[in-house]
Amino acid sequence: MLLSAGLLPALAHAQSADIDSGDTAWMITATALVLFMTLPGLAAFYSGLVRVKNVLSVLMQCFAITCVVSLLWVIGAYSLAFSDGGSLQGFIGSVDKAFFAGITRDSVNGTIPESVFSMFQLTFAIITPALVIGGFAERIRFSAVIGFTVLWLLFVYVPVTHWVWGGGWLAKLGVLDYAGGIVVHVNAGMAALVAALVIGRRRGFPETAMAPHSLPLTVLGAGMLWVGWFGFNAGSALAANGNAGMAMLVTHLGAAAGAFTWMIMEWVRYGKPSVLGIVTGMVAGLGTITPASGFAGPLGGIVIGGLAGIVCFGATQLLKRKLHIDDSLDVSPVHGVGGVLGSLLTGVFVDASLGGAGLAEGMTVAKQVGVQALAVGATAAWCGVMTFVILKVLAATTGLRVDAEQENEGLDLASHGERGYTS
């Protein structure tokens, strides 16, 4: 027993020789920050934006999505996204790591335990379908939310993740997506747009005003998102190093520039800057800087964030006020348009002459932007078609939308038998 006790420290050291404790500590922290973005960040942000009769439904959807995606991730989604493919090499991974087969305490990904890497990626898989619910809030059946989450994760999120981050065909072309401009924001924005069109407008939209029931709750959620986004972007360095530090700085500048320019646009357009506007601009800046956060420098952060406040503001006016598309919480004009804009500008601001990390050998700005455009187009097309198919399948089976009486009553009572506020 004494001999064994003497050997244990040496064995433990040998098993963890490839693991960097500093990187691991940072990635555990970053993982918690990204989960914090969904619960309670996004949940609070979204629930404050809906009417009082639907506040619990949004909170419930965020919680349920977190649970469903977490289970699916272990069952097979992680393996399909991040393992080598079989006959469909480049398009989808294999099931070699289904149920986390072979992932032990000693499994390593880079300088961190694979358990930490997989958990970090899980938090991205959670927030992406959670973002989509903003497109159909206040009118969808809860059973449809669950069904949509399962099918959309497996047939949209997982393949695109493999294409970009799992060594798939877009990764081989040299696409740059540091933390999810394509995988998260283009995907979520396109899905929300298709969902809003398929499910249809809320009853009374756009004639009836549907103001947020609690802007203080929304601002609280926005603050949580801003802080959590440091884990989202700086954590994507997968190490505690200079790349993480620069990504954090650039992320903050993107958020500040997006919020400020949106505020100015609204001030000029309507005569008064609104609280809703400044927090929406912050989210636009964060979503738009996400793909470039680890590649651009401070200049890129300010320019990309500033353009996000202008372009996403214009997109919101076009989709909601001109075209009357009822993307309830502006997912497509903020996250979708922002994701497209940021992904394209990543190809510009990665250039070292603009303070970026530098282009890959043999790559020019024009060629990089072309690769970015191809990735955006392929992702939007795949997501749009598959989201449409998934929604039509659900419409023919579980049904998509609550009836008129339930919508008027509110989803809190109709779907969950509870009220968010008792007085």
Buried (B, 14 or more C-beta within 10 A) or exposed (E): EEEEEEEEEEEEEEEBEEBBEEBBEBBBBBBBBBBBBBBBBBBBBBBBBBBBBBBBBBBBBBBBBBEBBBEBBBBBBBBBBBBEBEEEEBEBBBBEBBEBEEBEEBBBBBBBBBBBBBBBBBBBBBBBBBBBBBBBBBBBBBBBBBBBBBBBBBBBBBBBBBBBBBBBBBBEBBBBBBBBBBBBBBBBBBBBBBBBBBBBBBEEBEEEEBEBBBBEBBBBBBBBBBEBBBBBBBBBBBBBBEBBEBBBBBBBBBBBBBBBBBBBBBBEEEEEBBBBBBBBBBBBBBBBBBBBBBBBBBBBBBBBBBBBBBBBBBBBBEBBEEEEBBBBBBBBBBBBBBBBBBBBBBBBBBBEEBBBBEBEEEBEBEBBBBBBBEBBEBBBEBBBEBBBEBBEEBBEEBBBBBEEEBBEBBBBBBBBEEBBEEE
